[in-house]
Amino acid sequence: MKYFLFTLFSIKLSFALIITPEDALKQTFQADEITKQSMILTKDQHQQVQKLAKTKLKSKLYRIYHVKKDNMLVGHGILLTQTVRSKSTAALYIMDAKGALKTIEIIAFNEPKEYMPSQRWLEQFKDSQAENFNTQSGNINNITGATLSASAIVNVANLAHAIWKVALSK
């Protein structure tokens, strides 16, 4: 298994890599060009993202991927990490140029494998324009036996959408 040393938020995290963000973006968009950027939210953006995502942010620094096909911007990838229980998880939230969540790719998952969301469960998000994902309201089903993992993915999907809306949609 490949291991990936990921530096983000000034913390080094070691992950067992499932797929690289670049490969996930190429598969989704059949991209010609992928560029990555470390984006730092301004104080105003930080506050707006917190309000939209309905969560307190731990950082203003995010890894963003910009995807082009035939020299046109077709989408973005927002790489976000989160600790679920006691282990780190990294997921790439892939959005088209208009902000629809195309898919979520689990990049690394260090929790026990039985808690990992299935591809079928992740497909609930596919091509979604939702601005607020929620397992409580029923627009996203929960995962029996992996409620914390499901909640983490849902909460971070809302964060990814908020980052896109505040910092990338302009």
C-alpha positions in Angstrom: 0.0 0.0 0.0 1.3 3.5 -0.8 1.8 6.0 2.0 1.4 9.7 1.4 2.9 12.3 3.6 0.5 15.2 3.5 1.4 18.6 4.8 -1.5 20.9 5.3 -2.4 23.3 8.1 1.3 23.1 9.2 0.7 19.6 10.5 2.2 16.5 8.9 -0.3 13.7 8.6 0.6 10.3 7.4 -2.1 8.6 5.4 -2.5 5.2 3.7 -3.2 6.6 0.2 -6.2 5.2 -1.7 -6.1 7.5 -4.7 -4.2 10.7 -5.5 -6.3 13.9 -5.8 -4.9 14.4 -9.3 -6.0 10.9 -10.4 -9.5 11.4 -8.9 -9.9 14.7 -10.8 -8.6 13.1 -14.1 -11.2 10.3 -13.7 -14.0 12.7 -13.0 -13.3 15.3 -15.7 -11.0 13.6 -18.2 -8.9 16.7 -17.5 -6.1 18.2 -19.6 -4.6 20.4 -16.9 -4.8 20.3 -13.1 -3.2 22.9 -10.9 -3.0 23.0 -7.2 -3.1 26.0 -4.9 -2.8 26.6 -1.2 -5.5 29.1 -0.5 -5.7 31.2 2.6 -9.1 32.7 3.4 -9.2 36.3 4.3 -10.8 37.2 7.7 -14.0 38.1 5.9 -14.1 34.9 3.9 -13.3 32.9 7.0 -16.3 34.4 8.7 -18.6 33.9 5.7 -17.5 30.2 5.3 -18.2 29.5 9.0 -21.6 31.1 8.7 -22.6 29.2 5.6 -21.1 25.8 6.7 -22.6 26.3 10.2 -19.3 25.2 11.8 -16.3 26.7 13.5 -13.2 26.5 11.2 -9.9 25.4 12.6 -7.9 26.8 9.8 -7.9 29.5 7.1 -5.6 27.4 4.8 -7.0 25.0 2.2 -5.7 22.9 -0.7 -7.6 23.7 -3.8 -7.3 22.0 -7.3 -8.4 23.8 -10.5 -9.3 21.6 -13.4 -9.2 22.5 -17.1 -10.3 20.6 -20.1 -9.8 22.1 -23.6 -8.3 25.2 -22.0 -11.6 25.9 -20.1 -12.2 25.7 -16.3 -14.5 22.7 -15.7 -14.2 22.3 -12.0 -12.4 22.3 -8.7 -11.3 19.9 -6.0 -11.2 20.9 -2.4 -9.1 18.6 -0.3 -10.2 18.5 3.3 -9.0 16.5 6.3 -10.9 15.6 9.4 -10.4 13.5 12.5 -13.1 11.0 13.0 -12.9 9.3 16.4 -9.1 9.4 16.7 -7.9 8.9 13.1 -7.5 11.2 10.2 -9.4 11.0 7.0 -8.8 13.0 3.8 -11.5 13.5 1.2 -11.6 15.4 -2.1 -14.8 17.2 -2.7 -15.0 17.6 -6.5 -17.2 20.4 -7.8 -18.0 21.5 -11.3 -17.4 25.1 -12.3 -20.9 26.1 -11.3 -20.6 24.7 -7.8 -22.5 21.4 -8.1 -20.9 18.7 -6.1 -19.9 16.1 -8.7 -18.5 13.5 -6.3 -16.6 12.8 -3.2 -13.4 10.8 -3.4 -12.0 9.3 -0.2 -8.2 10.0 -0.6 -7.1 8.4 2.6 -9.0 6.7 5.5 -7.2 5.6 8.6 -10.3 4.5 10.6 -11.1 0.7 10.5 -12.3 -0.2 6.9 -15.8 -1.2 8.1 -16.4 2.5 8.9 -15.5 3.7 5.4 -18.4 5.0 3.4 -19.3 2.9 0.4 -19.2 4.2 -3.1 -23.0 3.7 -3.2 -23.5 5.9 -0.2 -21.2 8.6 -1.6 -23.3 8.6 -4.8 -26.1 10.4 -2.8 -24.0 13.5 -3.3 -23.4 13.1 -7.0 -24.2 16.2 -9.1 -25.9 17.8 -6.1 -26.8 21.5 -6.0 -27.8 21.2 -2.3 -26.5 24.0 -0.1 -27.0 22.2 3.1 -26.5 18.4 3.3 -28.0 16.8 6.4 -28.6 13.3 7.6 -31.2 14.5 10.1 -33.5 16.1 7.5 -33.3 13.1 5.3 -31.6 14.6 2.2 -28.6 12.3 3.0 -29.1 8.8 4.4 -27.0 7.8 7.4 -24.7 4.7 7.5 -25.7 2.1 10.1 -22.8 1.3 12.3 -20.7 4.3 10.9 -22.7 7.3 12.0 -19.6 9.3 12.9 -18.0 8.8 9.5 -21.3 9.7 7.7 -21.7 12.8 9.8 -18.1 13.9 9.2 -18.5 13.5 5.4 -21.8 15.4 5.4 -20.4 18.2 7.6 -17.3 18.6 5.4 -19.4 18.5 2.2 -21.2 21.6 3.6 -17.8 23.2 4.3 -16.6 22.4 0.8 -19.7 24.0 -0.7 -19.2 27.1 1.5 -15.6 27.4 0.5 -16.6 27.2 -3.2 -19.3 29.8 -2.8 -17.2 32.3 -0.9 -13.8 31.9 -2.5 -14.1 30.2 -5.9 -17.5 31.2 -7.4 -16.3 34.7 -8.3 
